[in-house]
Amino acid sequence: MSADWIEVEALAKHLPPSGATLRLIDIGGSASESLRELRGDLDVILSPGKGDGWQVASASVDAVISLDCGLHSDLLGAALAALRDGGRLILIDPHGEPDEALVQTLEQAGYTRILVEPAPRGVLMRGEKPHHEVRTVDRVRQTAARDAGQKAARYVYLLVRQLPNKPVWALTPDEPIEWRAVGVNGDNETVVLAFSSLPKAVEFMQPAVLAGHIHGVNKVAKFRWSVAQAWPFAILLNPSDEILETNTLAWIEVDPKTAEAPDE
């Protein structure tokens, strides 16, 4: 495995939750080709410069990334303007080292949720554009709203109850796990409730849990559409929470081995 591939994997772990498509600016263009092998939902804008001449609307991208870039004032300002609320600047500087000064530079530029850590080569730096909304539920709704009118998604997300309910580190290597996804019983069939993005899944789940319609969901699982299309049950995409008021709840078994790596 090449060093660049390892760095792309490290960078990918910090991409933010997004709508059905994750829109990003790739500075230098060296990350997105490999990143597409990990993520099929990318809308990439290639940029040869560090903040110069970006033809993007303000607050319109989910992430600004690079595999070979340090912190520059022009870049920090341009990225902050281009990112939507909650969007992330994620850079790897192969010649740098983790340092408190990098954290301070990102803070002074207006970023939050800052992370500076060793990369496979050099240092990885992450900063997030602050949200205007104070409440988490408002943040989720804002992100979910970007999927309005989405006719297709590359992934679907299911609300899942995992048994046993243990964190990954507490599971033994040979311990079997079961996933059962939230669905409903219709007139003639059982239908799984699926969502085109992680924010949409969370937006649905929050009021359903508060209303007592569902209990025990401990995971939001992500699947490729090609996997979902082979399921032996019907799929209802982006339902409203009212469906749980008019239909009986069903728990549908799905194979955890067919899932993708979860979003952060």
LOFI-286884 format. One record per atom (N, C-alpha, C): residue in three letters; x, y, z. Coordinates in steps of 0.2 Angstrom, whole numbers, padded with zeros to 4 digits, always signed. Example, Ala and Ser with C-alpha at 12.3 -4.5 7.8 and 13.67 -1.06 7.14 Angstrom:
BEGIN
Ala+0066-0028+0039;Ala+0062-0022+0039;Ala+0066-0016+0039;Ser+0064-0011+0035;Ser+0068-0005+0036;Ser+0064+0000+0039;
//
This chain:
BEGIN
Met+0004-0006+0000;Met+0000+0000+0000;Met+0004+0006+0000;Ser+0003+0011-0005;Ser+0008+0017-0005;Ser+0006+0022+0000;Ala+0011+0026+0001;Ala+0011+0031+0007;Ala+0005+0036+0005;Asp+0004+0038-0002;Asp-0001+0042-0003;Asp-0008+0039-0002;Trp-0009+0032-0003;Trp-0015+0029-0002;Trp-0017+0029+0006;Ile-0012+0028+0010;Ile-0013+0028+0017;Ile-0015+0035+0019;Glu-0012+0040+0016;Glu-0013+0047+0018;Glu-0021+0049+0016;Val-0023+0046+0010;Val-0030+0047+0008;Val-0034+0044+0013;Glu-0033+0038+0015;Glu-0037+0035+0020;Glu-0038+0039+0027;Ala-0032+0042+0029;Ala-0032+0046+0035;Ala-0036+0052+0034;Leu-0036+0055+0028;Leu-0039+0061+0027;Leu-0047+0059+0026;Ala-0049+0054+0023;Ala-0056+0052+0022;Ala-0059+0051+0029;Lys-0056+0049+0034;Lys-0059+0048+0041;Lys-0062+0055+0043;His-0059+0060+0041;His-0061+0067+0044;His-0066+0071+0039;Leu-0069+0068+0034;Leu-0074+0071+0030;Leu-0080+0072+0034;Pro-0084+0077+0033;Pro-0090+0078+0037;Pro-0096+0075+0034;Pro-0101+0073+0039;Pro-0107+0071+0036;Pro-0110+0076+0031;Ser-0113+0073+0026;Ser-0115+0077+0020;Ser-0122+0075+0018;Gly-0125+0078+0013;Gly-0131+0076+0009;Gly-0129+0070+0005;Ala-0133+0069+0000;Ala-0132+0063-0004;Ala-0126+0063-0008;Thr-0123+0070-0009;Thr-0117+0071-0013;Thr-0113+0075-0008;Leu-0106+0073-0008;Leu-0102+0077-0004;Leu-0097+0081-0009;Arg-0098+0088-0008;Arg-0095+0092-0013;Arg-0088+0095-0010;Leu-0082+0094-0013;Leu-0076+0096-0010;Leu-0072+0099-0015;Ile-0067+0103-0013;Ile-0062+0106-0017;Ile-0055+0103-0015;Asp-0052+0100-0020;Asp-0046+0096-0019;Asp-0040+0101-0022;Ile-0036+0104-0017;Ile-0031+0108-0019;Ile-0025+0104-0021;Gly-0023+0105-0027;Gly-0017+0101-0030;Gly-0020+0095-0034;Gly-0026+0093-0033;Gly-0029+0087-0036;Gly-0026+0081-0035;Ser-0022+0080-0030;Ser-0019+0073-0029;Ser-0022+0068-0024;Ala-0028+0071-0021;Ala-0031+0067-0016;Ala-0038+0063-0019;Ser-0041+0067-0024;Ser-0048+0065-0026;Ser-0048+0058-0030;Glu-0043+0057-0034;Glu-0044+0051-0038;Glu-0044+0045-0033;Ser-0039+0045-0029;Ser-0039+0039-0024;Ser-0045+0039-0019;Leu-0047+0045-0017;Leu-0053+0046-0013;Leu-0059+0043-0016;Arg-0060+0044-0022;Arg-0066+0041-0026;Arg-0067+0034-0025;Glu-0061+0030-0024;Glu-0061+0023-0023;Glu-0064+0021-0016;Leu-0064+0026-0012;Leu-0067+0025-0005;Leu-0074+0028-0005;Arg-0075+0033-0008;Arg-0082+0036-0008;Arg-0085+0037-0015;Gly-0091+0035-0016;Gly-0094+0035-0023;Gly-0098+0041-0023;Asp-0098+0046-0018;Asp-0103+0051-0018;Asp-0100+0058-0019;Leu-0094+0058-0022;Leu-0090+0065-0022;Leu-0092+0069-0028;Asp-0092+0075-0027;Asp-0093+0081-0032;Asp-0086+0085-0031;Val-0081+0084-0035;Val-0075+0086-0034;Val-0074+0093-0039;Ile-0071+0098-0035;Ile-0068+0104-0039;Ile-0061+0104-0038;Leu-0057+0103-0044;Leu-0050+0103-0043;Leu-0047+0110-0043;Ser-0042+0111-0039;Ser-0040+0118-0038;Ser-0032+0118-0039;Pro-0029+0121-0043;Pro-0021+0121-0043;Pro-0018+0126-0038;Gly-0022+0131-0036;Gly-0020+0136-0031;Gly-0023+0135-0024;Lys-0019+0138-0020;Lys-0021+0138-0013;Lys-0026+0144-0011;Gly-0032+0144-0014;Gly-0036+0149-0013;Gly-0037+0155-0018;Asp-0033+0154-0024;Asp-0033+0158-0029;Asp-0038+0156-0034;Gly-0043+0160-0036;Gly-0047+0159-0042;Gly-0052+0154-0041;Trp-0054+0152-0035;Trp-0059+0147-0034;Trp-0066+0149-0037;Gln-0069+0146-0042;Gln-0075+0148-0045;Gln-0081+0144-0041;Val-0082+0146-0035;Val-0087+0143-0031;Val-0091+0148-0027;Ala-0097+0147-0026;Ala-0101+0151-0022;Ala-0099+0151-0015;Ser-0100+0156-0011;Ser-0099+0155-0004;Ser-0103+0150+0000;Ala-0101+0147+0005;Ala-0105+0142+0009;Ala-0108+0137+0004;Ser-0104+0134+0000;Ser-0107+0129-0005;Ser-0103+0123-0005;Val-0098+0122-0002;Val-0094+0115-0002;Val-0094+0112+0005;Asp-0093+0106+0005;Asp-0093+0102+0012;Asp-0086+0102+0015;Ala-0081+0102+0010;Ala-0074+0101+0013;Ala-0069+0104+0008;Val-0064+0106+0010;Val-0058+0108+0006;Val-0052+0104+0009;Ile-0049+0100+0004;Ile-0044+0095+0006;Ile-0037+0096+0002;Ser-0032+0093+0005;Ser-0026+0093+0001;Ser-0021+0088+0004;Leu-0017+0085+0000;Leu-0012+0080+0003;Leu-0005+0083+0004;Asp-0005+0090+0001;Asp+0002+0093+0002;Asp+0001+0100+0002;Cys-0001+0102+0008;Cys-0002+0110+0009;Cys-0001+0111+0017;Gly+0002+0117+0018;Gly+0002+0120+0024;Gly-0003+0125+0026;Leu-0003+0128+0031;Leu-0008+0133+0033;Leu-0005+0140+0030;His-0009+0143+0026;His-0008+0150+0023;His-0014+0154+0024;Ser-0013+0160+0025;Ser-0018+0165+0027;Ser-0023+0166+0022;Asp-0021+0166+0015;Asp-0025+0166+0010;Asp-0030+0160+0009;Leu-0027+0154+0010;Leu-0030+0148+0010;Leu-0035+0148+0015;Leu-0034+0149+0021;Leu-0038+0149+0027;Leu-0044+0153+0026;Gly-0043+0159+0023;Gly-0049+0164+0022;Gly-0053+0161+0016;Ala-0050+0159+0011;Ala-0054+0157+0005;Ala-0058+0151+0007;Ala-0055+0146+0011;Ala-0058+0140+0013;Ala-0064+0141+0017;Leu-0063+0146+0022;Leu-0069+0147+0027;Leu-0075+0150+0023;Ala-0073+0154+0018;Ala-0079+0157+0014;Ala-0082+0152+0010;Ala-0079+0147+0007;Ala-0082+0142+0002;Ala-0085+0137+0006;Leu-0083+0136+0012;Leu-0087+0130+0016;Leu-0093+0132+0019;Arg-0098+0127+0019;Arg-0105+0128+0022;Arg-0104+0128+0029;Asp-0108+0130+0033;Asp-0108+0129+0041;Asp-0107+0121+0042;Gly-0102+0120+0046;Gly-0100+0113+0048;Gly-0096+0110+0043;Gly-0094+0113+0037;Gly-0089+0110+0032;Gly-0082+0111+0035;Arg-0078+0107+0032;Arg-0071+0106+0035;Arg-0065+0107+0031;Leu-0060+0110+0033;Leu-0054+0111+0030;Leu-0050+0105+0033;Ile-0047+0101+0028;Ile-0043+0095+0030;Ile-0037+0095+0026;Leu-0031+0096+0029;Leu-0025+0096+0025;Leu-0020+0092+0028;Ile-0015+0089+0024;Ile-0009+0085+0026;Ile-0003+0089+0024;Asp+0001+0091+0028;Asp+0007+0094+0026;Asp+0013+0089+0028;Pro+0016+0086+0022;Pro+0021+0080+0023;Pro+0027+0083+0026;His+0028+0089+0026;His+0034+0092+0029;His+0034+0095+0036;Gly+0027+0095+0039;Gly+0026+0098+0045;Gly+0026+0093+0051;Glu+0025+0096+0057;Glu+0025+0092+0063;Glu+0019+0095+0067;Pro+0016+0090+0071;Pro+0011+0093+0076;Pro+0013+0098+0080;Asp+0010+0104+0081;Asp+0012+0109+0085;Asp+0006+0113+0087;Glu+0007+0116+0094;Glu+0001+0120+0096;Glu+0000+0126+0092;Ala+0006+0129+0089;Ala+0005+0135+0085;Ala+0000+0134+0079;Leu+0000+0127+0076;Leu-0005+0126+0071;Leu-0012+0127+0073;Val-0014+0124+0079;Val-0020+0125+0082;Val-0022+0132+0083;Gln-0017+0136+0086;Gln-0019+0143+0087;Gln-0020+0147+0080;Thr-0016+0145+0075;Thr-0017+0148+0068;Thr-0024+0147+0066;Leu-0027+0140+0066;Leu-0033+0139+0064;Leu-0039+0142+0068;Glu-0038+0143+0075;Glu-0042+0146+0079;Glu-0043+0154+0077;Gln-0037+0157+0076;Gln-0037+0164+0074;Gln-0040+0165+0068;Ala-0040+0160+0063;Ala-0043+0161+0057;Ala-0051+0160+0057;Gly-0053+0158+0063;Gly-0061+0157+0064;Gly-0063+0150+0063;Tyr-0059+0145+0064;Tyr-0061+0138+0064;Tyr-0062+0135+0071;Thr-0067+0130+0071;Thr-0068+0127+0077;Thr-0067+0119+0076;Arg-0068+0115+0082;Arg-0067+0108+0081;Arg-0061+0106+0078;Ile-0055+0109+0080;Ile-0049+0109+0077;Ile-0045+0102+0080;Leu-0042+0099+0075;Leu-0038+0093+0077;Leu-0031+0094+0073;Val-0026+0093+0077;Val-0019+0093+0074;Val-0016+0086+0076;Glu-0014+0082+0072;Glu-0011+0075+0074;Glu-0006+0073+0069;Pro-0002+0068+0071;Pro+0003+0065+0066;Pro-0001+0062+0060;Ala+0002+0063+0054;Ala-0001+0059+0048;Ala+0004+0054+0046;Pro+0002+0050+0042;Pro+0007+0045+0039;Pro+0014+0048+0037;Arg+0014+0054+0034;Arg+0020+0058+0033;Arg+0018+0065+0036;Gly+0021+0068+0040;Gly+0020+0075+0042;Gly+0014+0075+0047;Val+0010+0080+0046;Val+0005+0082+0050;Val-0002+0083+0047;Leu-0007+0080+0050;Leu-0014+0082+0048;Leu-0017+0087+0052;Met-0021+0092+0048;Met-0024+0097+0052;Met-0031+0098+0049;Arg-0036+0098+0054;Arg-0043+0099+0053;Arg-0046+0105+0056;Gly-0050+0109+0053;Gly-0054+0114+0056;Gly-0061+0114+0053;Glu-0066+0116+0057;Glu-0073+0116+0055;Glu-0075+0123+0055;Lys-0079+0125+0050;Lys-0083+0131+0050;Lys-0088+0131+0055;Pro-0089+0136+0059;Pro-0094+0136+0064;Pro-0101+0136+0062;His-0105+0133+0065;His-0112+0133+0064;His-0115+0140+0067;His-0120+0142+0063;His-0124+0148+0066;His-0129+0146+0071;Glu-0132+0139+0070;Glu-0137+0137+0074;Glu-0134+0134+0080;Val-0137+0136+0086;Val-0135+0133+0092;Val-0137+0126+0094;Arg-0143+0125+0092;Arg-0146+0118+0094;Arg-0144+0113+0088;Thr-0142+0107+0091;Thr-0140+0101+0087;Thr-0146+0100+0082;Val-0152+0100+0084;Val-0157+0098+0079;Val-0158+0103+0074;Asp-0156+0109+0075;Asp-0157+0114+0069;Asp-0151+0113+0064;Arg-0145+0111+0067;Arg-0139+0109+0062;Arg-0141+0103+0058;Val-0144+0098+0061;Val-0146+0092+0057;Val-0151+0094+0052;Arg-0156+0098+0053;Arg-0161+0100+0048;Arg-0158+0104+0043;Gln-0153+0108+0044;Gln-0150+0112+0039;Gln-0147+0108+0034;Thr-0143+0103+0037;Thr-0139+0099+0032;Thr-0144+0094+0028;Ala-0149+0091+0032;Ala-0154+0087+0028;Ala-0157+0091+0023;Ala-0159+0097+0024;Ala-0162+0101+0019;Ala-0159+0101+0012;Arg-0152+0100+0012;Arg-0149+0101+0006;Arg-0150+0095+0001;Asp-0154+0090+0004;Asp-0155+0084+0000;Asp-0162+0085-0003;Ala-0166+0090-0002;Ala-0172+0091-0005;Ala-0172+0091-0012;Gly-0177+0087-0015;Gly-0177+0086-0022;Gly-0172+0081-0025;Gln-0168+0078-0020;Gln-0164+0073-0023;Gln-0167+0067-0025;Lys-0166+0065-0032;Lys-0170+0059-0035;Lys-0166+0053-0034;Ala-0160+0053-0033;Ala-0156+0047-0032;Ala-0150+0048-0027;Ala-0148+0042-0024;Ala-0142+0043-0019;Ala-0138+0037-0021;Arg-0131+0038-0020;Arg-0126+0033-0021;Arg-0126+0028-0015;Tyr-0128+0031-0009;Tyr-0129+0027-0003;Tyr-0136+0027+0000;Val-0137+0022+0004;Val-0143+0023+0008;Val-0141+0021+0016;Tyr-0145+0024+0020;Tyr-0143+0024+0027;Tyr-0149+0021+0031;Leu-0148+0016+0035;Leu-0153+0013+0039;Leu-0153+0014+0046;Leu-0158+0014+0050;Leu-0158+0014+0057;Leu-0158+0007+0060;Val-0153+0006+0063;Val-0151-0001+0065;Val-0151-0002+0072;Arg-0153-0008+0075;Arg-0152-0010+0081;Arg-0147-0016+0081;Gln-0141-0015+0084;Gln-0136-0020+0084;Gln-0136-0024+0090;Leu-0136-0031+0090;Leu-0136-0036+0095;Leu-0130-0040+0095;Pro-0125-0041+0100;Pro-0126-0037+0106;Pro-0124-0030+0105;Asn-0127-0026+0110;Asn-0126-0019+0110;Asn-0119-0017+0113;Lys-0114-0018+0110;Lys-0107-0016+0112;Lys-0103-0012+0108;Pro-0099-0008+0110;Pro-0094-0004+0106;Pro-0089-0009+0102;Val-0086-0007+0097;Val-0082-0011+0093;Val-0076-0014+0097;Trp-0074-0010+0101;Trp-0068-0012+0105;Trp-0070-0018+0110;Ala-0076-0018+0112;Ala-0078-0023+0117;Ala-0080-0030+0114;Leu-0081-0030+0107;Leu-0082-0036+0103;Leu-0076-0041+0102;Thr-0077-0047+0104;Thr-0072-0052+0102;Thr-0072-0053+0095;Pro-0066-0055+0092;Pro-0065-0056+0085;Pro-0070-0061+0082;Asp-0072-0066+0086;Asp-0077-0071+0083;Asp-0084-0071+0086;Glu-0085-0065+0089;Glu-0092-0064+0092;Glu-0097-0062+0086;Pro-0102-0066+0085;Pro-0107-0064+0080;Pro-0111-0058+0082;Ile-0113-0054+0077;Ile-0117-0049+0079;Ile-0123-0049+0074;Glu-0129-0046+0076;Glu-0135-0046+0072;Glu-0137-0039+0071;Trp-0139-0037+0065;Trp-0142-0030+0063;Trp-0149-0031+0061;Arg-0153-0027+0064;Arg-0160-0027+0062;Arg-0162-0020+0061;Ala-0165-0018+0055;Ala-0166-0011+0053;Ala-0173-0010+0054;Val-0175-0003+0055;Val-0181-0001+0056;Val-0185-0001+0050;Gly-0191-0004+0050;Gly-0196-0004+0044;Gly-0203-0004+0046;Val-0207-0005+0042;Val-0214-0005+0044;Val-0218-0011+0040;Asn-0223-0013+0043;Asn-0227-0018+0039;Asn-0233-0014+0035;Gly-0233-0015+0029;Gly-0238-0012+0025;Gly-0244-0017+0024;Asp-0248-0016+0019;Asp-0254-0020+0018;Asp-0251-0027+0016;Asn-0247-0028+0011;Asn-0245-0034+0008;Asn-0237-0035+0009;Glu-0233-0031+0012;Glu-0226-0032+0012;Glu-0223-0028+0018;Thr-0217-0030+0019;Thr-0213-0027+0024;Thr-0208-0022+0021;Val-0208-0016+0023;Val-0204-0011+0019;Val-0198-0008+0024;Val-0192-0008+0022;Val-0187-0005+0026;Val-0187+0003+0025;Leu-0186+0007+0030;Leu-0186+0014+0030;Leu-0178+0016+0029;Ala-0177+0019+0023;Ala-0170+0021+0021;Ala-0170+0028+0020;Phe-0163+0031+0020;Phe-0162+0038+0020;Phe-0156+0040+0015;Ser-0157+0045+0012;Ser-0152+0047+0007;Ser-0145+0050+0010;Ser-0146+0051+0016;Ser-0140+0054+0019;Ser-0140+0053+0027;Leu-0134+0054+0030;Leu-0134+0053+0037;Leu-0138+0058+0041;Pro-0138+0065+0039;Pro-0142+0070+0042;Pro-0150+0068+0041;Lys-0152+0066+0036;Lys-0159+0064+0035;Lys-0161+0058+0039;Ala-0157+0053+0040;Ala-0158+0048+0045;Ala-0159+0050+0052;Val-0154+0055+0054;Val-0154+0057+0061;Val-0160+0062+0062;Glu-0162+0066+0057;Glu-0168+0070+0057;Glu-0174+0066+0058;Phe-0175+0061+0055;Phe-0181+0056+0056;Phe-0181+0053+0063;Met-0175+0051+0065;Met-0174+0047+0071;Met-0176+0051+0077;Gln-0174+0057+0078;Gln-0174+0061+0084;Gln-0182+0061+0086;Pro-0186+0064+0082;Pro-0193+0064+0084;Pro-0196+0057+0085;Ala-0194+0052+0081;Ala-0197+0046+0082;Ala-0195+0043+0089;Val-0189+0044+0091;Val-0187+0041+0098;Val-0191+0045+0103;Leu-0191+0052+0102;Leu-0194+0056+0108;Leu-0202+0054+0108;Ala-0205+0052+0103;Ala-0212+0051+0103;Ala-0213+0043+0105;Gly-0208+0040+0106;Gly-0208+0033+0108;Gly-0210+0028+0103;His-0209+0030+0097;His-0211+0025+0091;His-0206+0020+0090;Ile-0200+0021+0091;Ile-0194+0017+0090;Ile-0190+0017+0097;His-0187+0011+0098;His-0183+0010+0104;His-0177+0005+0102;Gly-0171+0007+0105;Gly-0166+0002+0104;Gly-0161+0003+0098;Val-0162+0008+0094;Val-0158+0010+0088;Val-0151+0012+0091;Asn-0146+0009+0089;Asn-0139+0011+0092;Asn-0134+0012+0086;Lys-0137+0012+0080;Lys-0132+0013+0074;Lys-0136+0015+0068;Val-0132+0020+0064;Val-0135+0022+0058;Val-0130+0018+0053;Ala-0132+0013+0049;Ala-0128+0010+0045;Ala-0129+0012+0037;Lys-0123+0012+0034;Lys-0123+0015+0027;Lys-0121+0009+0022;Phe-0125+0009+0017;Phe-0125+0004+0012;Phe-0125+0007+0005;Arg-0121+0004+0000;Arg-0121+0006-0007;Arg-0128+0004-0010;Trp-0130+0008-0015;Trp-0137+0007-0018;Trp-0136+0000-0021;Ser-0131-0002-0024;Ser-0130-0008-0028;Ser-0132-0014-0023;Val-0130-0013-0016;Val-0131-0018-0011;Val-0139-0018-0010;Ala-0141-0012-0009;Ala-0148-0011-0007;Ala-0153-0014-0012;Gln-0151-0013-0018;Gln-0156-0015-0024;Gln-0157-0023-0024;Ala-0152-0026-0020;Ala-0152-0034-0020;Ala-0156-0036-0014;Trp-0158-0032-0010;Trp-0162-0034-0004;Trp-0169-0037-0006;Pro-0171-0042-0002;Pro-0177-0046-0004;Pro-0183-0042-0001;Phe-0183-0036+0001;Phe-0188-0032+0004;Phe-0188-0025+0000;Ala-0194-0022+0001;Ala-0195-0015-0002;Ala-0191-0010+0002;Ile-0190-0005-0002;Ile-0186+0001+0001;Ile-0191+0007+0001;Leu-0192+0011+0006;Leu-0195+0017+0006;Leu-0190+0023+0008;Leu-0188+0027+0003;Leu-0183+0032+0004;Leu-0186+0038+0007;Asn-0183+0041+0012;Asn-0184+0047+0015;Asn-0191+0048+0017;Pro-0194+0043+0021;Pro-0201+0044+0024;Pro-0201+0050+0029;Ser-0207+0052+0030;Ser-0209+0057+0035;Ser-0210+0053+0042;Asp-0209+0056+0048;Asp-0210+0052+0054;Asp-0217+0050+0055;Glu-0222+0053+0051;Glu-0229+0051+0052;Glu-0230+0044+0050;Ile-0226+0041+0046;Ile-0227+0034+0044;Ile-0227+0029+0050;Leu-0224+0031+0056;Leu-0224+0026+0061;Leu-0230+0027+0066;Glu-0234+0032+0064;Glu-0240+0033+0067;Glu-0246+0029+0064;Thr-0245+0027+0058;Thr-0250+0024+0054;Thr-0249+0017+0052;Asn-0243+0015+0053;Asn-0240+0008+0052;Asn-0237+0005+0057;Thr-0237-0002+0058;Thr-0234-0005+0063;Thr-0227-0006+0062;Leu-0223-0005+0067;Leu-0215-0006+0067;Leu-0213-0013+0065;Ala-0208-0014+0061;Ala-0205-0020+0059;Ala-0197-0020+0060;Trp-0194-0025+0062;Trp-0187-0025+0062;Trp-0185-0030+0057;Ile-0181-0028+0052;Ile-0179-0032+0047;Ile-0171-0033+0047;Glu-0170-0040+0046;Glu-0163-0042+0047;Glu-0159-0040+0041;Val-0153-0037+0042;Val-0148-0035+0036;Val-0141-0038+0038;Asp-0137-0039+0033;Asp-0131-0042+0034;Asp-0126-0036+0036;Pro-0123-0036+0042;Pro-0118-0031+0043;Pro-0112-0031+0039;Lys-0110-0037+0036;Lys-0104-0037+0032;Lys-0105-0034+0025;Thr-0111-0032+0023;Thr-0112-0028+0017;Thr-0112-0021+0018;Ala-0111-0018+0024;Ala-0111-0011+0025;Ala-0105-0008+0023;Glu-0105-0001+0022;Glu-0099+0003+0021;Glu-0096+0005+0028;Ala-0090+0008+0028;Ala-0088+0011+0034;Ala-0092+0017+0036;Pro-0094+0018+0042;Pro-0098+0023+0044;Pro-0096+0030+0043;Asp-0100+0035+0042;Asp-0098+0042+0042;Asp-0096+0044+0049;Glu-0092+0050+0050;Glu-0091+0052+0056;Glu-0097+0055+0060;
//
